[in-house]
Amino acid sequence: MYCATGCFWGAERRFWNIDGVLETSVGYMGGTAVHPTYEQVCTGTTGHAEVVKIVFDDSKVTYQKLLEEFWTMHDPTSLNRQGGDIGTQYRSALFTTTAQQHETAIQSRNIYQGVLTGEGFDEITTEILAADGIQYFFAEEYHQKYLQKNPQGYDCHSSTGIAYPTVGVSA
């Protein structure tokens, strides 16, 4: 599972704290540059998004639960920005690894969109793409577990403040 929710530092910490998540790493996906660097991605010219790769034990945490965390940890209606972070590298995106994940992601987006619409929010702008054929580039080591190394470090995540409904979809 690969998620883009803006700056990857805070998102990685939120996911690594979930019981059943075995491993996280941060990197770049969805662009055209081969072996992009952080500096290149930050220019907005590579097309890559900052993403968190999540490896999880589905006997302890469901994909649906991870999606619920994804939707509520950022503002998926904000196009190419989260808080003060602006640019296509901060876009909202899900890169799914199976057909079932893809279907579940779309269903969960539609459910959350219904809730957000009822609260007066705009349309969700999240890209939902199959990860097949889209390379994940591991980010530089200093980005890995950044907020574990720097507990007071930058964590810019601006959520909608709207909870995901308790009625979900199967995963």
MDTraj code that builds the backbone (N, CA, C; nanometers):
import mdtraj as md
import numpy as np

residues = "MET TYR CYS ALA THR GLY CYS PHE TRP GLY ALA GLU ARG ARG PHE TRP ASN ILE ASP GLY VAL LEU GLU THR SER VAL GLY TYR MET GLY GLY THR ALA VAL HIS PRO THR TYR GLU GLN VAL CYS THR GLY THR THR GLY HIS ALA GLU VAL VAL LYS ILE VAL PHE ASP ASP SER LYS VAL THR TYR GLN LYS LEU LEU GLU GLU PHE TRP THR MET HIS ASP PRO THR SER LEU ASN ARG GLN GLY GLY ASP ILE GLY THR GLN TYR ARG SER ALA LEU PHE THR THR THR ALA GLN GLN HIS GLU THR ALA ILE GLN SER ARG ASN ILE TYR GLN GLY VAL LEU THR GLY GLU GLY PHE ASP GLU ILE THR THR GLU ILE LEU ALA ALA ASP GLY ILE GLN TYR PHE PHE ALA GLU GLU TYR HIS GLN LYS TYR LEU GLN LYS ASN PRO GLN GLY TYR ASP CYS HIS SER SER THR GLY ILE ALA TYR PRO THR VAL GLY VAL SER ALA".split()
xyz = np.array([
    [0.0854, -0.1167, 0.0000],
    [0.0000, 0.0000, 0.0000],
    [0.0901, 0.1231, 0.0000],
    [0.0565, 0.2166, -0.0875],
    [0.1326, 0.3410, -0.0987],
    [0.0353, 0.4577, -0.0882],
    [0.0644, 0.5515, 0.0013],
    [-0.0258, 0.6644, 0.0263],
    [0.0493, 0.7959, 0.0167],
    [-0.0131, 0.8928, -0.0476],
    [0.0401, 1.0289, -0.0530],
    [-0.0608, 1.1207, 0.0151],
    [-0.0148, 1.1892, 0.1194],
    [-0.1044, 1.2768, 0.1970],
    [-0.0395, 1.4116, 0.2265],
    [0.0498, 1.4558, 0.1395],
    [0.1268, 1.5763, 0.1685],
    [0.2660, 1.5359, 0.2123],
    [0.3258, 1.6123, 0.3015],
    [0.4596, 1.5816, 0.3518],
    [0.4614, 1.4411, 0.4117],
    [0.5576, 1.3603, 0.3696],
    [0.5560, 1.2200, 0.4118],
    [0.6014, 1.1954, 0.5546],
    [0.6650, 1.2916, 0.6185],
    [0.7146, 1.2690, 0.7548],
    [0.6020, 1.2385, 0.8530],
    [0.5024, 1.3233, 0.8593],
    [0.3925, 1.3050, 0.9537],
    [0.3062, 1.1854, 0.9198],
    [0.2851, 1.1631, 0.7905],
    [0.2038, 1.0484, 0.7488],
    [0.2712, 0.9182, 0.7890],
    [0.4034, 0.9109, 0.7698],
    [0.4732, 0.7882, 0.8078],
    [0.4551, 0.7604, 0.9567],
    [0.4686, 0.8642, 1.0398],
    [0.4529, 0.8434, 1.1844],
    [0.3123, 0.7948, 1.2174],
    [0.2112, 0.8512, 1.1554],
    [0.0745, 0.8081, 1.1844],
    [0.0551, 0.6604, 1.1500],
    [0.1110, 0.6180, 1.0372],
    [0.0957, 0.4780, 0.9982],
    [0.1812, 0.3854, 1.0840],
    [0.3044, 0.4234, 1.1185],
    [0.3880, 0.3305, 1.1952],
    [0.3324, 0.3084, 1.3350],
    [0.2477, 0.3977, 1.3823],
    [0.1873, 0.3827, 1.5148],
    [0.0636, 0.2937, 1.5166],
    [0.0211, 0.2437, 1.4023],
    [-0.0980, 0.1589, 1.3952],
    [-0.0582, 0.0139, 1.4201],
    [-0.1261, -0.0499, 1.5150],
    [-0.1017, -0.1912, 1.5432],
    [-0.1314, -0.2722, 1.4175],
    [-0.0392, -0.3564, 1.3795],
    [-0.0553, -0.4373, 1.2593],
    [0.0260, -0.3851, 1.1418],
    [0.0740, -0.2617, 1.1513],
    [0.1651, -0.2105, 1.0484],
    [0.3041, -0.2631, 1.0827],
    [0.3608, -0.3391, 0.9919],
    [0.4882, -0.4053, 1.0154],
    [0.6072, -0.3179, 0.9792],
    [0.5887, -0.2360, 0.8766],
    [0.7011, -0.1582, 0.8263],
    [0.6488, -0.0391, 0.7473],
    [0.7195, 0.0722, 0.7579],
    [0.6911, 0.1884, 0.6741],
    [0.8229, 0.2396, 0.6172],
    [0.8125, 0.3034, 0.5038],
    [0.9247, 0.3786, 0.4477],
    [0.8652, 0.4920, 0.3670],
    [0.9464, 0.5913, 0.3374],
    [0.8988, 0.7033, 0.2575],
    [0.9769, 0.7098, 0.1275],
    [0.9075, 0.7590, 0.0244],
    [0.9701, 0.7674, -0.1066],
    [0.8875, 0.8507, -0.2021],
    [0.9111, 0.8260, -0.3293],
    [0.8483, 0.9059, -0.4346],
    [0.7859, 0.8132, -0.5389],
    [0.6680, 0.8520, -0.5879],
    [0.5994, 0.7753, -0.6926],
    [0.5221, 0.8700, -0.7832],
    [0.4927, 0.8180, -0.9018],
    [0.3994, 0.8866, -0.9900],
    [0.4597, 0.9891, -1.0828],
    [0.5907, 0.9921, -1.0953],
    [0.6534, 1.0922, -1.1807],
    [0.7316, 1.0313, -1.2951],
    [0.8092, 1.1150, -1.3603],
    [0.8822, 1.0720, -1.4788],
    [1.0327, 1.0608, -1.4580],
    [1.0865, 1.1255, -1.3587],
    [1.2314, 1.1210, -1.3364],
    [1.2733, 0.9838, -1.2849],
    [1.3881, 0.9382, -1.3292],
    [1.4444, 0.8122, -1.2815],
    [1.5355, 0.8445, -1.1634],
    [1.5146, 0.7760, -1.0527],
    [1.5902, 0.7983, -0.9293],
    [1.5863, 0.9450, -0.8855],
    [1.4660, 0.9969, -0.8641],
    [1.4547, 1.1376, -0.8244],
    [1.5116, 1.1611, -0.6849],
    [1.5631, 1.2798, -0.6649],
    [1.6097, 1.3214, -0.5331],
    [1.5031, 1.4110, -0.4705],
    [1.5139, 1.4293, -0.3411],
    [1.4214, 1.5181, -0.2706],
    [1.4247, 1.6580, -0.3317],
    [1.5428, 1.7056, -0.3602],
    [1.5567, 1.8396, -0.4178],
    [1.4857, 1.8484, -0.5523],
    [1.4976, 1.7445, -0.6349],
    [1.4292, 1.7435, -0.7644],
    [1.2781, 1.7383, -0.7466],
    [1.2316, 1.6515, -0.6579],
    [1.0875, 1.6380, -0.6349],
    [1.0297, 1.7700, -0.5849],
    [1.1027, 1.8388, -0.4991],
    [1.0544, 1.9660, -0.4438],
    [1.0393, 2.0762, -0.5477],
    [1.1009, 2.0608, -0.6637],
    [1.0832, 2.1618, -0.7684],
    [0.9459, 2.1508, -0.8331],
    [0.8804, 2.0349, -0.8157],
    [0.7503, 2.0132, -0.8779],
    [0.7587, 1.9756, -1.0244],
    [0.8793, 1.9564, -1.0763],
    [0.8943, 1.9271, -1.2189],
    [0.9045, 1.7782, -1.2502],
    [0.9209, 1.6935, -1.1498],
    [0.9374, 1.5499, -1.1754],
    [0.8045, 1.4771, -1.1856],
    [0.6985, 1.5356, -1.1316],
    [0.5683, 1.4696, -1.1305],
    [0.5495, 1.3714, -1.0169],
    [0.6514, 1.3521, -0.9338],
    [0.6416, 1.2573, -0.8231],
    [0.5656, 1.3166, -0.7048],
    [0.5011, 1.2290, -0.6307],
    [0.4389, 1.2645, -0.5032],
    [0.5232, 1.2057, -0.3915],
    [0.5237, 1.2721, -0.2765],
    [0.5845, 1.2146, -0.1567],
    [0.4879, 1.1081, -0.1055],
    [0.5353, 0.9854, -0.0892],
    [0.4479, 0.8753, -0.0488],
    [0.5055, 0.7981, 0.0691],
    [0.4154, 0.7294, 0.1375],
    [0.4533, 0.6360, 0.2432],
    [0.4199, 0.4959, 0.1938],
    [0.5169, 0.4073, 0.1998],
    [0.4944, 0.2660, 0.1698],
    [0.4607, 0.1981, 0.3016],
    [0.3509, 0.1226, 0.3028],
    [0.3036, 0.0587, 0.4252],
    [0.2943, -0.0917, 0.4024],
    [0.3649, -0.1666, 0.4834],
    [0.3554, -0.3121, 0.4841],
    [0.2804, -0.3483, 0.6112],
    [0.1733, -0.4263, 0.5961],
    [0.0899, -0.4546, 0.7123],
    [0.0482, -0.6003, 0.7175],
    [0.0136, -0.6430, 0.8381],
    [-0.0361, -0.7778, 0.8640],
    [-0.1881, -0.7698, 0.8628],
    [-0.2494, -0.8231, 0.7568],
    [-0.3948, -0.8087, 0.7437],
    [-0.4737, -0.8943, 0.8427],
    [-0.4041, -0.9731, 0.9242],
    [-0.4749, -1.0431, 1.0318],
    [-0.4864, -0.9540, 1.1556],
    [-0.4110, -0.8418, 1.1556],
    [-0.4143, -0.7494, 1.2693],
    [-0.4770, -0.6150, 1.2358],
    [-0.4652, -0.5723, 1.1116],
    [-0.5254, -0.4456, 1.0689],
    [-0.5735, -0.4633, 0.9247],
    [-0.6930, -0.4174, 0.8987],
    [-0.7479, -0.4323, 0.7645],
    [-0.7039, -0.3179, 0.6738],
    [-0.7081, -0.3449, 0.5462],
    [-0.6822, -0.2406, 0.4470],
    [-0.7848, -0.1295, 0.4637],
    [-0.9087, -0.1661, 0.4932],
    [-1.0136, -0.0662, 0.5155],
    [-0.9763, 0.0272, 0.6305],
    [-0.9250, -0.0260, 0.7394],
    [-0.8841, 0.0573, 0.8535],
    [-0.7725, 0.1534, 0.8126],
    [-0.6783, 0.1053, 0.7340],
    [-0.5703, 0.1917, 0.6868],
    [-0.6246, 0.3011, 0.5955],
    [-0.7235, 0.2675, 0.5132],
    [-0.7871, 0.3693, 0.4289],
    [-0.8578, 0.4746, 0.5134],
    [-0.9251, 0.4313, 0.6177],
    [-0.9929, 0.5272, 0.7062],
    [-0.8916, 0.6242, 0.7661],
    [-0.7776, 0.5734, 0.8070],
    [-0.6710, 0.6595, 0.8585],
    [-0.6219, 0.7538, 0.7490],
    [-0.6030, 0.6997, 0.6297],
    [-0.5583, 0.7809, 0.5166],
    [-0.6529, 0.8981, 0.4926],
    [-0.7825, 0.8703, 0.4813],
    [-0.8784, 0.9764, 0.4484],
    [-0.8831, 1.0846, 0.5551],
    [-0.8689, 1.0459, 0.6810],
    [-0.8876, 1.1440, 0.7885],
    [-0.7586, 1.2124, 0.8340],
    [-0.6422, 1.1658, 0.7909],
    [-0.5170, 1.2279, 0.8356],
    [-0.4776, 1.3493, 0.7526],
    [-0.5504, 1.3744, 0.6449],
    [-0.5195, 1.4900, 0.5608],
    [-0.6491, 1.5431, 0.5007],
    [-0.6398, 1.6485, 0.4227],
    [-0.7572, 1.7039, 0.3556],
    [-0.7555, 1.6581, 0.2103],
    [-0.8303, 1.5518, 0.1776],
    [-0.8272, 1.4994, 0.0413],
    [-0.8995, 1.5883, -0.0602],
    [-0.9628, 1.6955, -0.0135],
    [-1.0290, 1.7885, -0.1057],
    [-0.9361, 1.9018, -0.1480],
    [-0.8188, 1.9070, -0.0911],
    [-0.7228, 2.0135, -0.1195],
    [-0.6321, 1.9689, -0.2339],
    [-0.6384, 2.0375, -0.3464],
    [-0.5627, 1.9982, -0.4651],
    [-0.4174, 2.0455, -0.4560],
    [-0.3265, 1.9489, -0.4633],
    [-0.1827, 1.9778, -0.4695],
    [-0.1315, 2.0624, -0.3538],
    [-0.1866, 2.0380, -0.2357],
    [-0.1362, 2.1080, -0.1172],
    [-0.1940, 2.0436, 0.0080],
    [-0.1200, 2.0588, 0.1161],
    [-0.1677, 2.0252, 0.2496],
    [-0.1126, 2.1331, 0.3406],
    [-0.2013, 2.2093, 0.3997],
    [-0.1577, 2.3199, 0.4845],
    [-0.0718, 2.4157, 0.4050],
    [0.0464, 2.4464, 0.4594],
    [0.1369, 2.5390, 0.3931],
    [0.2243, 2.4751, 0.2871],
    [0.2153, 2.3436, 0.2711],
    [0.2946, 2.2739, 0.1696],
    [0.2177, 2.2749, 0.0385],
    [0.2740, 2.3402, -0.0619],
    [0.2047, 2.3583, -0.1891],
    [0.2890, 2.3014, -0.3022],
    [0.2252, 2.2258, -0.3906],
    [0.2922, 2.1693, -0.5073],
    [0.2398, 2.0304, -0.5360],
    [0.2602, 1.9837, -0.6578],
    [0.2086, 1.8522, -0.6968],
    [0.2699, 1.7395, -0.6149],
    [0.3884, 1.7611, -0.5586],
    [0.4511, 1.6577, -0.4759],
    [0.3741, 1.6355, -0.3459],
    [0.2843, 1.7289, -0.3113],
    [0.2044, 1.7178, -0.1886],
    [0.0604, 1.6767, -0.2181],
    [0.0367, 1.6237, -0.3366],
    [-0.0996, 1.5850, -0.3730],
    [-0.1456, 1.4628, -0.2943],
    [-0.2745, 1.4423, -0.2959],
    [-0.3349, 1.3258, -0.2320],
    [-0.3448, 1.2143, -0.3356],
    [-0.2919, 1.0962, -0.3004],
    [-0.2956, 0.9838, -0.3941],
    [-0.2867, 0.8516, -0.3196],
    [-0.3476, 0.7512, -0.3792],
    [-0.3362, 0.6128, -0.3344],
    [-0.2858, 0.5311, -0.4524],
    [-0.1835, 0.4514, -0.4290],
    [-0.1328, 0.3601, -0.5301],
    [-0.1632, 0.2197, -0.4771],
    [-0.2567, 0.1522, -0.5406],
    [-0.3053, 0.0233, -0.4918],
    [-0.2242, -0.0908, -0.5524],
    [-0.2137, -0.2012, -0.4781],
    [-0.1296, -0.3119, -0.5237],
    [-0.2078, -0.4336, -0.5716],
    [-0.3390, -0.4339, -0.5523],
    [-0.4232, -0.5430, -0.6031],
    [-0.5540, -0.4848, -0.6562],
    [-0.6235, -0.5627, -0.7364],
    [-0.7538, -0.5189, -0.7876],
    [-0.8520, -0.4983, -0.6727],
    [-0.8463, -0.5841, -0.5712],
    [-0.9357, -0.5698, -0.4558],
    [-0.9056, -0.4414, -0.3796],
    [-0.7784, -0.4106, -0.3599],
    [-0.7437, -0.2841, -0.2947],
    [-0.7979, -0.1661, -0.3743],
    [-0.7851, -0.1730, -0.5055],
    [-0.8304, -0.0632, -0.5907],
    [-0.9810, -0.0416, -0.5750],
    [-1.0555, -0.1497, -0.5818],
    [-1.2013, -0.1418, -0.5669],
    [-1.2390, -0.0890, -0.4282],
    [-1.1731, -0.1389, -0.3259],
    [-1.2011, -0.0954, -0.1889],
    [-1.1673, 0.0522, -0.1709],
    [-1.0570, 0.0966, -0.2303],
    [-1.0180, 0.2378, -0.2207],
    [-1.1238, 0.3278, -0.2846],
    [-1.1736, 0.2891, -0.3999],
    [-1.2769, 0.3689, -0.4671],
    [-1.4048, 0.3711, -0.3843],
    [-1.4443, 0.2557, -0.3315],
    [-1.5648, 0.2506, -0.2473],
    [-1.5488, 0.3387, -0.1239],
    [-1.4315, 0.3326, -0.0604],
    [-1.4109, 0.4126, 0.0606],
    [-1.4091, 0.5615, 0.0276],
    [-1.3523, 0.5972, -0.0878],
    [-1.3545, 0.7377, -0.1305],
    [-1.4986, 0.7853, -0.1473],
    [-1.5805, 0.7041, -0.2114],
    [-1.7198, 0.7423, -0.2350],
    [-1.7966, 0.7585, -0.1039],
    [-1.7702, 0.6714, -0.0087],
    [-1.8350, 0.6819, 0.1226],
    [-1.7923, 0.8107, 0.1921],
    [-1.6616, 0.8373, 0.1935],
    [-1.6123, 0.9574, 0.2614],
    [-1.6577, 1.0837, 0.1884],
    [-1.6649, 1.0776, 0.0559],
    [-1.7130, 1.1934, -0.0195],
    [-1.8547, 1.2284, 0.0221],
    [-1.9391, 1.1278, 0.0416],
    [-2.0761, 1.1529, 0.0856],
    [-2.0805, 1.2273, 0.2179],
    [-1.9951, 1.1880, 0.3096],
    [-1.9888, 1.2546, 0.4399],
    [-1.9373, 1.3975, 0.4231],
    [-1.8308, 1.4141, 0.3464],
    [-1.7731, 1.5473, 0.3266],
    [-1.8711, 1.6409, 0.2565],
    [-1.9403, 1.5902, 0.1562],
    [-2.0390, 1.6725, 0.0851],
    [-2.1460, 1.7207, 0.1814],
    [-2.1908, 1.6318, 0.2680],
    [-2.2912, 1.6679, 0.3675],
    [-2.2433, 1.7750, 0.4640],
    [-2.1121, 1.7873, 0.4789],
    [-2.0528, 1.8880, 0.5680],
    [-2.0091, 2.0136, 0.4927],
    [-2.0376, 2.0183, 0.3618],
    [-2.0077, 2.1377, 0.2835],
    [-1.8701, 2.1425, 0.2202],
    [-1.8003, 2.0305, 0.2165],
    [-1.6677, 2.0271, 0.1545],
    [-1.6780, 2.0048, 0.0041],
    [-1.5708, 2.0409, -0.0661],
    [-1.5617, 2.0203, -0.2102],
    [-1.5366, 1.8727, -0.2410],
    [-1.5198, 1.8437, -0.3692],
    [-1.4933, 1.7076, -0.4149],
    [-1.3536, 1.6616, -0.3712],
    [-1.3426, 1.5345, -0.3433],
    [-1.2133, 1.4727, -0.3151],
    [-1.1297, 1.4758, -0.4430],
    [-1.0040, 1.5163, -0.4304],
    [-0.9142, 1.5263, -0.5462],
    [-0.8138, 1.4108, -0.5523],
    [-0.8233, 1.3176, -0.4614],
    [-0.7279, 1.2069, -0.4509],
    [-0.7219, 1.1235, -0.5783],
    [-0.6013, 1.1011, -0.6274],
    [-0.5801, 1.0084, -0.7385],
    [-0.5782, 0.8671, -0.6804],
    [-0.6486, 0.7760, -0.7441],
    [-0.6420, 0.6349, -0.7050],
    [-0.5924, 0.5593, -0.8275],
    [-0.4694, 0.5103, -0.8181],
    [-0.4030, 0.4481, -0.9317],
    [-0.3484, 0.3111, -0.8937],
    [-0.3468, 0.2195, -0.9895],
    [-0.2819, 0.0906, -0.9681],
    [-0.1311, 0.1139, -0.9638],
    [-0.0648, 0.0572, -0.8647],
    [0.0802, 0.0748, -0.8496],
    [0.1586, -0.0030, -0.9549],
    [0.0951, -0.1005, -1.0177],
    [0.1617, -0.1826, -1.1176],
    [0.2203, -0.0939, -1.2274],
    [0.3497, -0.1024, -1.2468],
    [0.4156, -0.0235, -1.3500],
    [0.4595, 0.1149, -1.3044],
    [0.4271, 0.1524, -1.1811],
    [0.4698, 0.2815, -1.1265],
    [0.5764, 0.2524, -1.0216],
    [0.6956, 0.2954, -1.0472],
    [0.8068, 0.2620, -0.9582],
    [0.8048, 0.3459, -0.8310],
    [0.8346, 0.2783, -0.7205],
    [0.8532, 0.3441, -0.5909],
    [1.0022, 0.3676, -0.5736],
    [1.0387, 0.4935, -0.5518],
    [1.1780, 0.5291, -0.5278],
    [1.1947, 0.5618, -0.3802],
    [1.2763, 0.4829, -0.3123],
    [1.3061, 0.5005, -0.1706],
    [1.3705, 0.6374, -0.1513],
    [1.3164, 0.7179, -0.0600],
    [1.3723, 0.8510, -0.0336],
    [1.5048, 0.8393, 0.0415],
    [1.5765, 0.9469, 0.0425],
    [1.7048, 0.9539, 0.1112],
    [1.6898, 0.9098, 0.2573],
    [1.7952, 0.8512, 0.3106],
    [1.7918, 0.7926, 0.4454],
    [1.7485, 0.8927, 0.5522],
    [1.7882, 1.0175, 0.5404],
    [1.7526, 1.1127, 0.6461],
    [1.6021, 1.1382, 0.6540],
    [1.5272, 1.1009, 0.5508],
    [1.3808, 1.1144, 0.5543],
    [1.3133, 0.9957, 0.6237],
    [1.3801, 0.8816, 0.6287],
    [1.3199, 0.7603, 0.6849],
    [1.3021, 0.7767, 0.8358],
    [1.1784, 0.7543, 0.8824],
    [1.1466, 0.7680, 1.0260],
    [1.1939, 0.9044, 1.0780],
    [1.1774, 1.0063, 0.9963],
    [1.2272, 1.1402, 1.0274],
    [1.1796, 1.1893, 1.1638],
    [1.0510, 1.1705, 1.1933],
    [0.9978, 1.2222, 1.3201],
    [1.0345, 1.1345, 1.4398],
    [1.0856, 1.0162, 1.4156],
    [1.1425, 0.9367, 1.5243],
    [1.2804, 0.9934, 1.5599],
    [1.3539, 1.0332, 1.4581],
    [1.4866, 1.0925, 1.4781],
    [1.4770, 1.2370, 1.5268],
    [1.3700, 1.3051, 1.4878],
    [1.3487, 1.4474, 1.5189],
    [1.2071, 1.4652, 1.5738],
    [1.1819, 1.4252, 1.6986],
    [1.0452, 1.4247, 1.7531],
    [0.9726, 1.5588, 1.7451],
    [1.0443, 1.6673, 1.7461],
    [0.9811, 1.7993, 1.7368],
    [0.9850, 1.8530, 1.5936],
    [1.0156, 1.7655, 1.4985],
    [1.0278, 1.8070, 1.3592],
    [0.8948, 1.8451, 1.2965],
    [0.9024, 1.8948, 1.1772],
    [0.7883, 1.9462, 1.1019],
    [0.6884, 1.8354, 1.0695],
    [0.5636, 1.8590, 1.1024],
    [0.4547, 1.7650, 1.0729],
    [0.3342, 1.8467, 1.0285],
    [0.3294, 1.8756, 0.9010],
    [0.2203, 1.9588, 0.8492],
    [0.1109, 1.8710, 0.7922],
    [0.0125, 1.8433, 0.8708],
    [-0.1041, 1.7743, 0.8183],
    [-0.2276, 1.8496, 0.8622],
    [-0.3048, 1.8890, 0.7640],
    [-0.4275, 1.9630, 0.7924],
    [-0.5441, 1.8763, 0.7483],
    [-0.6145, 1.8205, 0.8413],
    [-0.7269, 1.7339, 0.8072],
    [-0.8540, 1.8164, 0.7940],
    [-0.9582, 1.7505, 0.7477],
    [-1.0889, 1.8166, 0.7400],
    [-1.1542, 1.8218, 0.8770],
    [-1.1079, 1.7370, 0.9688],
    [-1.1716, 1.7277, 1.0997],
    [-1.2980, 1.6435, 1.0976],
    [-1.3255, 1.5813, 0.9836],
    [-1.4462, 1.4999, 0.9679],
    [-1.4075, 1.3524, 0.9791],
    [-1.4703, 1.2821, 1.0721],
    [-1.4414, 1.1403, 1.0930],
    [-1.4941, 1.0562, 0.9772],
    [-1.4290, 0.9449, 0.9538],
    [-1.4784, 0.8474, 0.8571],
    [-1.5970, 0.7768, 0.9223],
    [-1.7048, 0.7527, 0.8482],
    [-1.8222, 0.6896, 0.9096],
    [-1.7934, 0.5468, 0.9553],
    [-1.8663, 0.5020, 1.0543],
    [-1.8439, 0.3678, 1.1084],
    [-1.8877, 0.2584, 1.0126],
    [-1.9740, 0.2895, 0.9184],
    [-2.0140, 0.1918, 0.8173],
    [-1.9120, 0.1984, 0.7054],
    [-1.8371, 0.0904, 0.6863],
    [-1.7328, 0.0900, 0.5851],
    [-1.7611, -0.0094, 0.4750],
    [-1.6565, -0.0528, 0.4107],
    [-1.6653, -0.1519, 0.3050],
    [-1.5764, -0.2682, 0.3435],
    [-1.5968, -0.3810, 0.2807],
    [-1.5130, -0.4966, 0.3121],
    [-1.3777, -0.4803, 0.2457],
    [-1.2781, -0.5405, 0.3063],
    [-1.1437, -0.5282, 0.2484],
    [-1.0822, -0.6651, 0.2320],
])
top = md.Topology()
chain = top.add_chain()
for i, resn in enumerate(residues, 1):
    res = top.add_residue(resn, chain, resSeq=i)
    for name in ("N", "CA", "C"):
        top.add_atom(name, md.element.get_by_symbol(name[0]), res)
traj = md.Trajectory(xyz[None], top)
